[in-house]
Amino acid sequence: MINDYTQLQVLRSITEDTSQPKIAKKIGYSVGKVNFIIKALAEKGLIKVENFSNSNNKLKYKYLLTDEGIKEKISLTKKFIQRKKAEYEELQRELEEDNLKWTSNG
């Protein structure tokens, strides 16, 4: 099972001129893990994988986000921002509580 954040990292890394090694280096995963994630995203219909037809290297692929992939990327980004905002607000509350304890003890 691939978590939302991992999917988001790969979806954000996909550009027309990218490769699995480039994605792996960018997000800090092995090429094998990126390959697994890309296959899963393709099976879900979130990305399209095509061979470069004019390339001398027939093993080279291009990855394109589908309409569903774009929607999923937006949805995952919103969830990520909401989660980070909630974490920030929790940290703010903790700091305020600590500050109150500190000032009331001093």
Secondary structure, DSSP 4 states (H G I P E B T S, - for coil): ---HHHHHHHHHH--TT--HHHHHHHHT--HHHHHHHHHHHHHTTSEEEEE-TT-S-TT-EEEEE-HHHHHHHHHHHHHHHHHHHHHHHHHHHHHHHHHHHHHHH-
